[in-house]
Amino acid sequence: MSYYADLTPYEYLASADCLNVGWLEASHGFPVGEPNPDVIRRLARAARYSRVNQTRGYHICSLCSAPKLGCRLRVGLRWIRLGSAELRVRGQGVTYACPDLIVHYMRDHHYAPPDQFIDAVMNPPGTKP
């Protein structure tokens, strides 16, 4: 996987009008903070049901001290493996593209995505705040 700074135009795979969030690599610093369990839960659900740009093989997390092939995540009663797809999060007038590993990055490495991304996760268009 490649590193892309948060809120830069998406250009990883297919052309899309999105902004990057959560494309992390160990060689680049990233903001940290206490993860919001509700945000992680919603992104985990999206990782199970709404992945896009599924690729062959898995990305190994370069942030882990003992990386494994794909990170396992339990969503409900089912285990899924992260590291081979992307998620799309729609906000007000913008769509964010992130690797499905964002769930792992937030939960295990305390990555703090931009506030506008968190707002989009918690208040998608068409919902009442």
N, CA, C and O atoms as CSV, one atom per row, in Angstrom:
chain,resi,resn,atom,element,x,y,z
A,1,MET,N,N,0.850,-1.173,0.000
A,1,MET,CA,C,0.000,0.000,0.000
A,1,MET,C,C,0.890,1.228,0.000
A,1,MET,O,O,2.026,1.181,0.472
A,2,SER,N,N,0.386,2.296,-0.515
A,2,SER,CA,C,1.132,3.534,-0.591
A,2,SER,C,C,0.697,4.501,0.494
A,2,SER,O,O,-0.406,4.400,1.033
A,3,TYR,N,N,1.587,5.445,0.809
A,3,TYR,CA,C,1.256,6.505,1.745
A,3,TYR,C,C,0.668,7.678,0.962
A,3,TYR,O,O,1.183,8.059,-0.089
A,4,TYR,N,N,-0.416,8.241,1.491
A,4,TYR,CA,C,-0.997,9.470,0.967
A,4,TYR,C,C,-1.391,10.326,2.166
A,4,TYR,O,O,-2.012,9.835,3.108
A,5,ALA,N,N,-1.038,11.577,2.129
A,5,ALA,CA,C,-1.394,12.481,3.219
A,5,ALA,C,C,-2.910,12.637,3.291
A,5,ALA,O,O,-3.601,12.606,2.272
A,6,ASP,N,N,-3.412,12.806,4.506
A,6,ASP,CA,C,-4.846,13.006,4.698
A,6,ASP,C,C,-5.334,14.233,3.943
A,6,ASP,O,O,-4.658,15.259,3.877
A,7,LEU,N,N,-6.523,14.098,3.380
A,7,LEU,CA,C,-7.259,15.159,2.685
A,7,LEU,C,C,-6.619,15.607,1.374
A,7,LEU,O,O,-6.898,16.703,0.888
A,8,THR,N,N,-5.757,14.758,0.798
A,8,THR,CA,C,-5.234,15.005,-0.545
A,8,THR,C,C,-6.110,14.257,-1.541
A,8,THR,O,O,-6.801,13.314,-1.157
A,9,PRO,N,N,-6.098,14.656,-2.819
A,9,PRO,CA,C,-6.934,13.960,-3.806
A,9,PRO,C,C,-6.540,12.488,-3.939
A,9,PRO,O,O,-5.360,12.142,-3.986
A,10,TYR,N,N,-7.557,11.640,-3.996
A,10,TYR,CA,C,-7.371,10.193,-4.135
A,10,TYR,C,C,-6.846,9.868,-5.526
A,10,TYR,O,O,-7.339,10.398,-6.522
A,11,GLU,N,N,-5.843,8.994,-5.590
A,11,GLU,CA,C,-5.304,8.572,-6.882
A,11,GLU,C,C,-4.718,7.170,-6.838
A,11,GLU,O,O,-3.912,6.812,-7.697
A,12,TYR,N,N,-5.108,6.371,-5.853
A,12,TYR,CA,C,-4.485,5.062,-5.676
A,12,TYR,C,C,-4.874,4.049,-6.753
A,12,TYR,O,O,-3.991,3.499,-7.410
A,13,LEU,N,N,-6.150,3.790,-6.950
A,13,LEU,CA,C,-6.565,2.812,-7.951
A,13,LEU,C,C,-7.388,3.500,-9.030
A,13,LEU,O,O,-6.887,4.375,-9.737
A,14,ALA,N,N,-8.624,3.112,-9.154
A,14,ALA,CA,C,-9.487,3.696,-10.184
A,14,ALA,C,C,-9.714,5.178,-9.909
A,14,ALA,O,O,-9.679,5.625,-8.763
A,15,SER,N,N,-9.940,5.910,-10.954
A,15,SER,CA,C,-10.190,7.337,-10.811
A,15,SER,C,C,-11.473,7.555,-10.018
A,15,SER,O,O,-12.510,6.966,-10.325
A,16,ALA,N,N,-11.399,8.390,-9.017
A,16,ALA,CA,C,-12.563,8.705,-8.198
A,16,ALA,C,C,-12.393,10.117,-7.658
A,16,ALA,O,O,-11.271,10.585,-7.461
A,17,ASP,N,N,-13.488,10.776,-7.425
A,17,ASP,CA,C,-13.466,12.123,-6.883
A,17,ASP,C,C,-13.593,12.024,-5.367
A,17,ASP,O,O,-14.666,12.247,-4.807
A,18,CYS,N,N,-12.488,11.687,-4.713
A,18,CYS,CA,C,-12.469,11.461,-3.271
A,18,CYS,C,C,-11.249,12.136,-2.663
A,18,CYS,O,O,-10.328,12.554,-3.366
A,19,LEU,N,N,-11.267,12.232,-1.336
A,19,LEU,CA,C,-10.102,12.680,-0.592
A,19,LEU,C,C,-9.552,11.517,0.225
A,19,LEU,O,O,-10.315,10.717,0.766
A,20,ASN,N,N,-8.236,11.428,0.312
A,20,ASN,CA,C,-7.573,10.367,1.061
A,20,ASN,C,C,-7.685,10.586,2.565
A,20,ASN,O,O,-7.603,11.714,3.051
A,21,VAL,N,N,-7.874,9.497,3.285
A,21,VAL,CA,C,-7.802,9.487,4.743
A,21,VAL,C,C,-7.259,8.121,5.156
A,21,VAL,O,O,-7.746,7.089,4.696
A,22,GLY,N,N,-6.260,8.119,6.016
A,22,GLY,CA,C,-5.807,6.880,6.630
A,22,GLY,C,C,-4.870,6.012,5.824
A,22,GLY,O,O,-4.753,4.820,6.109
A,23,TRP,N,N,-4.196,6.561,4.827
A,23,TRP,CA,C,-3.220,5.783,4.054
A,23,TRP,C,C,-1.873,5.928,4.748
A,23,TRP,O,O,-1.058,6.766,4.361
A,24,LEU,N,N,-1.638,5.115,5.773
A,24,LEU,CA,C,-0.480,5.268,6.652
A,24,LEU,C,C,0.655,4.327,6.284
A,24,LEU,O,O,0.438,3.246,5.736
A,25,GLU,N,N,1.863,4.760,6.597
A,25,GLU,CA,C,3.063,3.940,6.516
A,25,GLU,C,C,3.960,4.347,7.679
A,25,GLU,O,O,3.916,5.492,8.127
A,26,ALA,N,N,4.767,3.422,8.165
A,26,ALA,CA,C,5.611,3.671,9.329
A,26,ALA,C,C,6.612,4.799,9.093
A,26,ALA,O,O,7.032,5.453,10.048
A,27,SER,N,N,6.993,5.035,7.863
A,27,SER,CA,C,7.993,6.069,7.568
A,27,SER,C,C,7.425,7.486,7.634
A,27,SER,O,O,8.171,8.453,7.480
A,28,HIS,N,N,6.128,7.623,7.858
A,28,HIS,CA,C,5.474,8.930,7.951
A,28,HIS,C,C,4.728,9.028,9.272
A,28,HIS,O,O,4.026,8.096,9.663
A,29,GLY,N,N,4.875,10.142,9.954
A,29,GLY,CA,C,4.138,10.350,11.197
A,29,GLY,C,C,2.651,10.520,10.922
A,29,GLY,O,O,2.241,10.767,9.788
A,30,PHE,N,N,1.858,10.387,11.961
A,30,PHE,CA,C,0.409,10.570,11.837
A,30,PHE,C,C,-0.130,11.027,13.183
A,30,PHE,O,O,0.457,10.732,14.224
A,31,PRO,N,N,-1.260,11.756,13.164
A,31,PRO,CA,C,-1.841,12.223,14.427
A,31,PRO,C,C,-2.410,11.056,15.228
A,31,PRO,O,O,-2.944,10.102,14.663
A,32,VAL,N,N,-2.289,11.142,16.535
A,32,VAL,CA,C,-2.817,10.097,17.412
A,32,VAL,C,C,-3.784,10.709,18.419
A,32,VAL,O,O,-3.737,11.906,18.703
A,33,GLY,N,N,-4.643,9.879,18.941
A,33,GLY,CA,C,-5.609,10.298,19.953
A,33,GLY,C,C,-6.368,9.090,20.441
A,33,GLY,O,O,-6.217,7.986,19.918
A,34,GLU,N,N,-7.183,9.312,21.443
A,34,GLU,CA,C,-8.001,8.224,21.988
A,34,GLU,C,C,-9.082,7.867,20.975
A,34,GLU,O,O,-9.866,8.731,20.583
A,35,PRO,N,N,-9.138,6.602,20.544
A,35,PRO,CA,C,-10.130,6.223,19.531
A,35,PRO,C,C,-11.557,6.276,20.060
A,35,PRO,O,O,-11.818,5.934,21.214
A,36,ASN,N,N,-12.472,6.705,19.207
A,36,ASN,CA,C,-13.893,6.749,19.529
A,36,ASN,C,C,-14.500,5.384,19.167
A,36,ASN,O,O,-14.523,5.017,17.992
A,37,PRO,N,N,-14.986,4.637,20.149
A,37,PRO,CA,C,-15.525,3.299,19.878
A,37,PRO,C,C,-16.684,3.300,18.879
A,37,PRO,O,O,-16.828,2.354,18.106
A,38,ASP,N,N,-17.515,4.354,18.885
A,38,ASP,CA,C,-18.636,4.415,17.942
A,38,ASP,C,C,-18.140,4.560,16.503
A,38,ASP,O,O,-18.700,3.952,15.590
A,39,VAL,N,N,-17.106,5.354,16.299
A,39,VAL,CA,C,-16.527,5.513,14.956
A,39,VAL,C,C,-15.925,4.187,14.500
A,39,VAL,O,O,-16.138,3.765,13.364
A,40,ILE,N,N,-15.184,3.539,15.370
A,40,ILE,CA,C,-14.572,2.252,15.025
A,40,ILE,C,C,-15.645,1.219,14.706
A,40,ILE,O,O,-15.499,0.456,13.751
A,41,ARG,N,N,-16.706,1.182,15.481
A,41,ARG,CA,C,-17.791,0.228,15.245
A,41,ARG,C,C,-18.437,0.461,13.872
A,41,ARG,O,O,-18.704,-0.493,13.141
A,42,ARG,N,N,-18.686,1.725,13.525
A,42,ARG,CA,C,-19.291,2.028,12.222
A,42,ARG,C,C,-18.352,1.688,11.072
A,42,ARG,O,O,-18.789,1.158,10.050
A,43,LEU,N,N,-17.070,1.987,11.229
A,43,LEU,CA,C,-16.117,1.647,10.171
A,43,LEU,C,C,-15.929,0.139,10.057
A,43,LEU,O,O,-15.750,-0.380,8.955
A,44,ALA,N,N,-15.967,-0.567,11.180
A,44,ALA,CA,C,-15.863,-2.031,11.146
A,44,ALA,C,C,-17.049,-2.631,10.401
A,44,ALA,O,O,-16.885,-3.576,9.629
A,45,ARG,N,N,-18.227,-2.094,10.627
A,45,ARG,CA,C,-19.416,-2.563,9.910
A,45,ARG,C,C,-19.255,-2.309,8.410
A,45,ARG,O,O,-19.596,-3.163,7.592
A,46,ALA,N,N,-18.737,-1.139,8.055
A,46,ALA,CA,C,-18.491,-0.842,6.635
A,46,ALA,C,C,-17.447,-1.795,6.062
A,46,ALA,O,O,-17.558,-2.213,4.910
A,47,ALA,N,N,-16.439,-2.139,6.851
A,47,ALA,CA,C,-15.405,-3.066,6.381
A,47,ALA,C,C,-15.982,-4.450,6.109
A,47,ALA,O,O,-15.472,-5.180,5.258
A,48,ARG,N,N,-17.012,-4.804,6.806
A,48,ARG,CA,C,-17.644,-6.107,6.562
A,48,ARG,C,C,-18.596,-6.062,5.376
A,48,ARG,O,O,-18.622,-6.993,4.572
A,49,TYR,N,N,-19.375,-4.997,5.256
A,49,TYR,CA,C,-20.464,-4.988,4.281
A,49,TYR,C,C,-20.258,-4.098,3.063
A,49,TYR,O,O,-20.949,-4.285,2.062
A,50,SER,N,N,-19.351,-3.150,3.102
A,50,SER,CA,C,-19.303,-2.129,2.046
A,50,SER,C,C,-17.916,-1.886,1.468
A,50,SER,O,O,-17.606,-0.756,1.091
A,51,ARG,N,N,-17.094,-2.887,1.389
A,51,ARG,CA,C,-15.754,-2.690,0.832
A,51,ARG,C,C,-15.817,-2.451,-0.671
A,51,ARG,O,O,-16.706,-2.956,-1.357
A,52,VAL,N,N,-14.863,-1.677,-1.169
A,52,VAL,CA,C,-14.725,-1.431,-2.605
A,52,VAL,C,C,-13.269,-1.671,-2.995
A,52,VAL,O,O,-12.389,-1.773,-2.140
A,53,ASN,N,N,-13.037,-1.757,-4.287
A,53,ASN,CA,C,-11.678,-1.949,-4.827
A,53,ASN,C,C,-10.933,-3.098,-4.146
A,53,ASN,O,O,-9.770,-2.968,-3.766
A,54,GLN,N,N,-11.631,-4.217,-4.004
A,54,GLN,CA,C,-11.012,-5.408,-3.428
A,54,GLN,C,C,-9.835,-5.830,-4.310
A,54,GLN,O,O,-9.976,-5.918,-5.530
A,55,THR,N,N,-8.693,-6.086,-3.706
A,55,THR,CA,C,-7.510,-6.508,-4.452
A,55,THR,C,C,-7.149,-7.942,-4.078
A,55,THR,O,O,-7.729,-8.524,-3.161
A,56,ARG,N,N,-6.206,-8.488,-4.785
A,56,ARG,CA,C,-5.721,-9.830,-4.459
A,56,ARG,C,C,-4.574,-9.708,-3.472
A,56,ARG,O,O,-3.704,-8.851,-3.631
A,57,GLY,N,N,-4.568,-10.537,-2.479
A,57,GLY,CA,C,-3.529,-10.472,-1.465
A,57,GLY,C,C,-3.863,-9.457,-0.388
A,57,GLY,O,O,-4.910,-8.812,-0.432
A,58,TYR,N,N,-2.960,-9.318,0.589
A,58,TYR,CA,C,-3.189,-8.454,1.733
A,58,TYR,C,C,-1.985,-7.569,1.983
A,58,TYR,O,O,-0.841,-7.962,1.759
A,59,HIS,N,N,-2.272,-6.361,2.456
A,59,HIS,CA,C,-1.227,-5.444,2.873
A,59,HIS,C,C,-0.813,-5.807,4.290
A,59,HIS,O,O,-1.661,-6.140,5.117
A,60,ILE,N,N,0.450,-5.748,4.572
A,60,ILE,CA,C,0.962,-5.991,5.919
A,60,ILE,C,C,1.132,-4.642,6.600
A,60,ILE,O,O,1.752,-3.744,6.029
A,61,CYS,N,N,0.606,-4.479,7.789
A,61,CYS,CA,C,0.673,-3.218,8.520
A,61,CYS,C,C,2.118,-2.920,8.899
A,61,CYS,O,O,2.734,-3.663,9.663
A,62,SER,N,N,2.655,-1.829,8.359
A,62,SER,CA,C,4.039,-1.462,8.653
A,62,SER,C,C,4.185,-0.815,10.029
A,62,SER,O,O,5.306,-0.552,10.464
A,63,LEU,N,N,3.084,-0.555,10.717
A,63,LEU,CA,C,3.127,0.055,12.039
A,63,LEU,C,C,3.258,-0.981,13.152
A,63,LEU,O,O,3.696,-0.655,14.256
A,64,CYS,N,N,2.886,-2.213,12.873
A,64,CYS,CA,C,2.928,-3.276,13.882
A,64,CYS,C,C,4.363,-3.735,14.130
A,64,CYS,O,O,5.169,-3.817,13.203
A,65,SER,N,N,4.669,-4.031,15.382
A,65,SER,CA,C,6.008,-4.525,15.708
A,65,SER,C,C,6.190,-5.967,15.234
A,65,SER,O,O,7.307,-6.378,14.919
A,66,ALA,N,N,5.106,-6.731,15.181
A,66,ALA,CA,C,5.141,-8.099,14.666
A,66,ALA,C,C,4.025,-8.232,13.629
A,66,ALA,O,O,2.990,-8.836,13.908
A,67,PRO,N,N,4.231,-7.671,12.431
A,67,PRO,CA,C,3.145,-7.648,11.442
A,67,PRO,C,C,2.732,-9.039,10.974
A,67,PRO,O,O,3.540,-9.963,10.884
A,68,LYS,N,N,1.448,-9.145,10.683
A,68,LYS,CA,C,0.876,-10.385,10.161
A,68,LYS,C,C,0.253,-10.082,8.805
A,68,LYS,O,O,-0.007,-8.923,8.480
A,69,LEU,N,N,0.020,-11.102,8.034
A,69,LEU,CA,C,-0.601,-10.953,6.726
A,69,LEU,C,C,-2.073,-10.631,6.906
A,69,LEU,O,O,-2.867,-11.513,7.232
A,70,GLY,N,N,-2.443,-9.373,6.698
A,70,GLY,CA,C,-3.828,-8.964,6.921
A,70,GLY,C,C,-4.142,-8.974,8.405
A,70,GLY,O,O,-3.681,-9.860,9.124
A,71,CYS,N,N,-4.894,-8.037,8.863
A,71,CYS,CA,C,-5.266,-7.953,10.277
A,71,CYS,C,C,-6.678,-8.500,10.431
A,71,CYS,O,O,-7.589,-8.111,9.700
A,72,ARG,N,N,-6.849,-9.395,11.379
A,72,ARG,CA,C,-8.175,-9.969,11.616
A,72,ARG,C,C,-8.992,-9.047,12.506
A,72,ARG,O,O,-8.467,-8.390,13.405
A,73,LEU,N,N,-10.300,-9.015,12.229
A,73,LEU,CA,C,-11.218,-8.168,12.976
A,73,LEU,C,C,-12.526,-8.913,13.140
A,73,LEU,O,O,-13.064,-9.461,12.178
A,74,ARG,N,N,-13.032,-8.931,14.346
A,74,ARG,CA,C,-14.331,-9.559,14.590
A,74,ARG,C,C,-15.412,-8.493,14.468
A,74,ARG,O,O,-15.374,-7.466,15.146
A,75,VAL,N,N,-16.376,-8.758,13.591
A,75,VAL,CA,C,-17.524,-7.864,13.386
A,75,VAL,C,C,-18.765,-8.708,13.624
A,75,VAL,O,O,-19.104,-9.572,12.816
A,76,GLY,N,N,-19.436,-8.454,14.733
A,76,GLY,CA,C,-20.568,-9.300,15.101
A,76,GLY,C,C,-20.066,-10.700,15.416
A,76,GLY,O,O,-19.176,-10.877,16.248
A,77,LEU,N,N,-20.640,-11.692,14.746
A,77,LEU,CA,C,-20.232,-13.079,14.969
A,77,LEU,C,C,-19.215,-13.559,13.943
A,77,LEU,O,O,-18.812,-14.721,13.969
A,78,ARG,N,N,-18.806,-12.696,13.060
A,78,ARG,CA,C,-17.942,-13.108,11.952
A,78,ARG,C,C,-16.568,-12.433,12.031
A,78,ARG,O,O,-16.451,-11.273,12.428
A,79,TRP,N,N,-15.543,-13.180,11.647
A,79,TRP,CA,C,-14.196,-12.629,11.528
A,79,TRP,C,C,-13.960,-12.232,10.081
A,79,TRP,O,O,-14.323,-12.961,9.157
A,80,ILE,N,N,-13.344,-11.064,9.893
A,80,ILE,CA,C,-12.943,-10.640,8.554
A,80,ILE,C,C,-11.458,-10.310,8.596
A,80,ILE,O,O,-10.889,-10.095,9.667
A,81,ARG,N,N,-10.843,-10.273,7.438
A,81,ARG,CA,C,-9.434,-9.924,7.340
A,81,ARG,C,C,-9.331,-8.587,6.615
A,81,ARG,O,O,-9.857,-8.418,5.515
A,82,LEU,N,N,-8.649,-7.647,7.246
A,82,LEU,CA,C,-8.456,-6.319,6.686
A,82,LEU,C,C,-7.146,-6.263,5.907
A,82,LEU,O,O,-6.224,-7.037,6.167
A,83,GLY,N,N,-7.073,-5.349,4.957
A,83,GLY,CA,C,-5.811,-5.122,4.269
A,83,GLY,C,C,-5.852,-5.387,2.783
A,83,GLY,O,O,-4.809,-5.400,2.129
A,84,SER,N,N,-7.056,-5.604,2.226
A,84,SER,CA,C,-7.124,-5.887,0.793
A,84,SER,C,C,-8.222,-5.109,0.082
A,84,SER,O,O,-8.579,-5.437,-1.050
A,85,ALA,N,N,-8.759,-4.082,0.733
A,85,ALA,CA,C,-9.864,-3.331,0.117
A,85,ALA,C,C,-9.894,-1.914,0.678
A,85,ALA,O,O,-9.105,-1.545,1.548
A,86,GLU,N,N,-10.828,-1.142,0.151
A,86,GLU,CA,C,-11.007,0.238,0.575
A,86,GLU,C,C,-12.429,0.444,1.066
A,86,GLU,O,O,-13.320,-0.369,0.820
A,87,LEU,N,N,-12.615,1.549,1.764
A,87,LEU,CA,C,-13.931,1.997,2.202
A,87,LEU,C,C,-14.178,3.381,1.627
A,87,LEU,O,O,-13.234,4.134,1.390
A,88,ARG,N,N,-15.425,3.715,1.406
A,88,ARG,CA,C,-15.824,5.066,1.017
A,88,ARG,C,C,-16.748,5.602,2.108
A,88,ARG,O,O,-17.684,4.927,2.534
A,89,VAL,N,N,-16.472,6.802,2.541
A,89,VAL,CA,C,-17.295,7.471,3.547
A,89,VAL,C,C,-17.782,8.766,2.929
A,89,VAL,O,O,-16.988,9.620,2.534
A,90,ARG,N,N,-19.097,8.902,2.849
A,90,ARG,CA,C,-19.677,10.114,2.270
A,90,ARG,C,C,-19.935,11.142,3.356
A,90,ARG,O,O,-20.527,10.852,4.396
A,91,GLY,N,N,-19.471,12.356,3.078
A,91,GLY,CA,C,-19.721,13.481,3.968
A,91,GLY,C,C,-20.585,14.496,3.247
A,91,GLY,O,O,-21.150,14.200,2.195
A,92,GLN,N,N,-20.688,15.671,3.799
A,92,GLN,CA,C,-21.458,16.745,3.180
A,92,GLN,C,C,-20.655,17.310,2.009
A,92,GLN,O,O,-19.736,18.102,2.213
A,93,GLY,N,N,-20.995,16.909,0.790
A,93,GLY,CA,C,-20.335,17.423,-0.397
A,93,GLY,C,C,-18.973,16.839,-0.697
A,93,GLY,O,O,-18.273,17.344,-1.574
A,94,VAL,N,N,-18.574,15.786,0.006
A,94,VAL,CA,C,-17.267,15.164,-0.222
A,94,VAL,C,C,-17.354,13.675,0.107
A,94,VAL,O,O,-18.139,13.254,0.957
A,95,THR,N,N,-16.532,12.894,-0.585
A,95,THR,CA,C,-16.405,11.469,-0.282
A,95,THR,C,C,-14.953,11.202,0.083
A,95,THR,O,O,-14.036,11.699,-0.570
A,96,TYR,N,N,-14.755,10.419,1.124
A,96,TYR,CA,C,-13.417,10.066,1.586
A,96,TYR,C,C,-13.109,8.631,1.187
A,96,TYR,O,O,-13.972,7.757,1.268
A,97,ALA,N,N,-11.869,8.391,0.755
A,97,ALA,CA,C,-11.396,7.050,0.418
A,97,ALA,C,C,-10.347,6.646,1.447
A,97,ALA,O,O,-9.395,7.385,1.697
A,98,CYS,N,N,-10.528,5.477,2.036
A,98,CYS,CA,C,-9.562,5.002,3.025
A,98,CYS,C,C,-9.376,3.498,2.879
A,98,CYS,O,O,-10.278,2.798,2.417
A,99,PRO,N,N,-8.210,3.003,3.271
A,99,PRO,CA,C,-8.029,1.549,3.272
A,99,PRO,C,C,-8.883,0.940,4.379
A,99,PRO,O,O,-9.143,1.588,5.393
A,100,ASP,N,N,-9.317,-0.293,4.187
A,100,ASP,CA,C,-10.098,-0.925,5.256
A,100,ASP,C,C,-9.265,-1.099,6.527
A,100,ASP,O,O,-9.814,-1.303,7.610
A,101,LEU,N,N,-7.951,-1.020,6.395
A,101,LEU,CA,C,-7.068,-1.092,7.564
A,101,LEU,C,C,-7.228,0.101,8.498
A,101,LEU,O,O,-6.661,0.100,9.591
A,102,ILE,N,N,-7.983,1.116,8.097
A,102,ILE,CA,C,-8.182,2.265,8.981
A,102,ILE,C,C,-8.763,1.831,10.322
A,102,ILE,O,O,-8.478,2.442,11.352
A,103,VAL,N,N,-9.568,0.788,10.313
A,103,VAL,CA,C,-10.141,0.280,11.569
A,103,VAL,C,C,-9.009,-0.191,12.486
A,103,VAL,O,O,-8.992,0.138,13.672
A,104,HIS,N,N,-8.087,-0.941,11.950
A,104,HIS,CA,C,-6.923,-1.422,12.709
A,104,HIS,C,C,-6.054,-0.244,13.155
A,104,HIS,O,O,-5.623,-0.187,14.306
A,105,TYR,N,N,-5.803,0.684,12.246
A,105,TYR,CA,C,-4.959,1.839,12.575
A,105,TYR,C,C,-5.542,2.629,13.751
A,105,TYR,O,O,-4.812,3.039,14.654
A,106,MET,N,N,-6.850,2.836,13.731
A,106,MET,CA,C,-7.483,3.600,14.806
A,106,MET,C,C,-7.514,2.811,16.109
A,106,MET,O,O,-7.166,3.336,17.167
A,107,ARG,N,N,-7.928,1.561,16.032
A,107,ARG,CA,C,-8.090,0.739,17.234
A,107,ARG,C,C,-6.757,0.393,17.883
A,107,ARG,O,O,-6.606,0.507,19.099
A,108,ASP,N,N,-5.785,-0.033,17.066
A,108,ASP,CA,C,-4.546,-0.568,17.630
A,108,ASP,C,C,-3.371,0.414,17.655
A,108,ASP,O,O,-2.448,0.254,18.454
A,109,HIS,N,N,-3.401,1.422,16.790
A,109,HIS,CA,C,-2.299,2.390,16.736
A,109,HIS,C,C,-2.751,3.803,17.096
A,109,HIS,O,O,-1.960,4.745,17.041
A,110,HIS,N,N,-4.019,3.950,17.463
A,110,HIS,CA,C,-4.613,5.212,17.905
A,110,HIS,C,C,-4.478,6.338,16.888
A,110,HIS,O,O,-4.344,7.508,17.246
A,111,TYR,N,N,-4.518,5.956,15.598
A,111,TYR,CA,C,-4.542,6.962,14.539
A,111,TYR,C,C,-5.779,7.834,14.708
A,111,TYR,O,O,-6.878,7.328,14.932
A,112,ALA,N,N,-5.596,9.143,14.601
A,112,ALA,CA,C,-6.706,10.102,14.723
A,112,ALA,C,C,-6.968,10.733,13.364
A,112,ALA,O,O,-6.237,11.636,12.957
A,113,PRO,N,N,-7.991,10.277,12.657
A,113,PRO,CA,C,-8.316,10.863,11.357
A,113,PRO,C,C,-8.781,12.311,11.522
A,113,PRO,O,O,-9.093,12.743,12.632
A,114,PRO,N,N,-8.827,13.058,10.418
A,114,PRO,CA,C,-9.299,14.442,10.485
A,114,PRO,C,C,-10.738,14.528,11.026
A,114,PRO,O,O,-11.549,13.623,10.828
A,115,ASP,N,N,-11.021,15.629,11.706
A,115,ASP,CA,C,-12.342,15.827,12.310
A,115,ASP,C,C,-13.471,15.738,11.296
A,115,ASP,O,O,-14.531,15.193,11.601
A,116,GLN,N,N,-13.259,16.273,10.079
A,116,GLN,CA,C,-14.334,16.244,9.094
A,116,GLN,C,C,-14.644,14.811,8.635
A,116,GLN,O,O,-15.776,14.520,8.248
A,117,PHE,N,N,-13.659,13.927,8.676
A,117,PHE,CA,C,-13.885,12.522,8.366
A,117,PHE,C,C,-14.720,11.876,9.472
A,117,PHE,O,O,-15.684,11.160,9.199
A,118,ILE,N,N,-14.340,12.136,10.719
A,118,ILE,CA,C,-15.094,11.600,11.865
A,118,ILE,C,C,-16.545,12.074,11.793
A,118,ILE,O,O,-17.471,11.295,12.020
A,119,ASP,N,N,-16.737,13.355,11.476
A,119,ASP,CA,C,-18.085,13.891,11.343
A,119,ASP,C,C,-18.864,13.160,10.254
A,119,ASP,O,O,-20.047,12.867,10.427
A,120,ALA,N,N,-18.204,12.864,9.129
A,120,ALA,CA,C,-18.869,12.147,8.033
A,120,ALA,C,C,-19.259,10.730,8.458
A,120,ALA,O,O,-20.330,10.248,8.089
A,121,VAL,N,N,-18.407,10.065,9.224
A,121,VAL,CA,C,-18.721,8.718,9.714
A,121,VAL,C,C,-19.936,8.769,10.639
A,121,VAL,O,O,-20.834,7.932,10.545
A,122,MET,N,N,-19.955,9.753,11.530
A,122,MET,CA,C,-21.010,9.806,12.533
A,122,MET,C,C,-22.312,10.458,12.032
A,122,MET,O,O,-23.388,10.193,12.568
A,123,ASN,N,N,-22.208,11.301,11.015
A,123,ASN,CA,C,-23.380,12.031,10.514
A,123,ASN,C,C,-23.426,11.989,8.988
A,123,ASN,O,O,-23.259,13.023,8.341
A,124,PRO,N,N,-23.649,10.820,8.407
A,124,PRO,CA,C,-23.678,10.740,6.942
A,124,PRO,C,C,-24.813,11.577,6.356
A,124,PRO,O,O,-25.817,11.822,7.025
A,125,PRO,N,N,-24.654,12.016,5.107
A,125,PRO,CA,C,-25.728,12.810,4.477
A,125,PRO,C,C,-27.062,12.081,4.555
A,125,PRO,O,O,-27.137,10.863,4.393
A,126,GLY,N,N,-28.104,12.848,4.804
A,126,GLY,CA,C,-29.434,12.261,4.886
A,126,GLY,C,C,-29.849,11.836,6.276
A,126,GLY,O,O,-30.969,11.366,6.478
A,127,THR,N,N,-28.946,12.000,7.247
A,127,THR,CA,C,-29.316,11.674,8.634
A,127,THR,C,C,-29.425,12.969,9.423
A,127,THR,O,O,-28.806,13.977,9.081
A,128,LYS,N,N,-30.202,12.926,10.459
A,128,LYS,CA,C,-30.345,14.104,11.317
A,128,LYS,C,C,-29.273,14.070,12.395
A,128,LYS,O,O,-29.083,13.044,13.047
A,129,PRO,N,N,-28.568,15.187,12.591
A,129,PRO,CA,C,-27.525,15.214,13.631
A,129,PRO,C,C,-28.083,15.088,15.020
A,129,PRO,O,O,-27.327,15.095,15.992
